[in-house]
Amino acid sequence: MNDLEEVRRIMGPADPCPPGTFDGAAHDPAGRAAYERITATATRRTGPSRRTTFRLVAAGGVAGALIAGAVVATGGGNGHRPAPSAAPTTETERVLNVAATSALKQPFTAPRPGQWVYTETVYRRSGVPGKGAAIKPGSPLKRTVDRTWIRADGRRMAMDDHGRLVTSATGGGIPPIDYATVAKLPTDPDAMLAWAGEQRMPGDRNEGAFQLLGSLLLNNGALPPAQTAAAYRAMAKIPGVTVDRTAEDGAGHKAVSVSFPIEGWAKDEIFLDPSTYAYRGHRTTVVQNHTMEDGGRYLKGAVESSSVRLAAGVVDRPGQRP
């Protein structure tokens, strides 16, 4: 069984938003057991499964099963001042260069250490097909809404749990989800790409780098413009990344799609606003029929998971919205 299928099988019974918790499947009983098994497997190998960071965070929100520290950073730092880039030569480079330039032009006020960064995201996912079952185009998707607050200094986080605000320590993890840490990430695209490639993401290095950068955008509602621009330009340097300026996001709105093939049978996309190039959400689509070892199938055209960011901003306390 390949890495991703094992993660899907293990995480299948877990509730991504169990009642009375703030951090998704990691605190559901089945999720805790799955978390322990996944991290044990990751320790025996070279790191977590190929899409563990991005996929499980997307499934359960910013505090998904592995955000609590299963992935350990092995590199990073704030790198260097952005170096002049060579003139873009491909459509992907041209679009992502424009996105980076636009990010640098957007107004931005850094949050103070005691302030909180709020994000509100709608997630939809298909779940894991059981033996003999199939996820196909039009299969129902489970919808959840995550409302999270991360303190800028990285020490606390909070989540709206069915109208009840629950707080806890952040727990760390990769990619980082607090302003104090992301503000120290590289601002040079080569250094940003090197940072992404140095993390413990098994499998293809390019695939891991794309998903880590996508997860960085997904999980940070106040990513500084310099790091946002570096992430876009770093993506442009990954062979196989493509863009589509005529795409639609999960809400049916026009968007710029930035995508990369995953494991030979799926496509991961991040969506950017066509005017501001701000992050909008993600989608994972099946592009080739795939049968798991237990007989469960993903059929071409099915959406495995998606997200749409509804709001993001800096506030003074958890529970407050921008």
Secondary structure, 3 states (H helix, E strand, C coil): CCHHHHHHHHHCCCCCCCCCCCCHHHHCHHHHHHHHHHHHHHHHCCCCCCCHHHHHHHHHCCCCCCCCCCCCCCCCCCCCCCCCCCCCCCHHHHHHHHHHHHHHHCCCCCCCCCCEEEEEEEEEECCCCCCCCEECCCCCCEEEEEEEEEECCCCCEEEEECCEEEEECCCCCCCCCCHHHHCCCCCCHHHHHHHHHHCCCCCCHHHHHHHHHHHHHHCCCCCCHHHHHHHHHHHHCCCCCEEEEEEECCCCCEEEEEEEEECCCEEEEEEECCCCCCEEEEEEEECCCEECCCCCEECCCCEEEEEEEEEEEEECCCCCCC
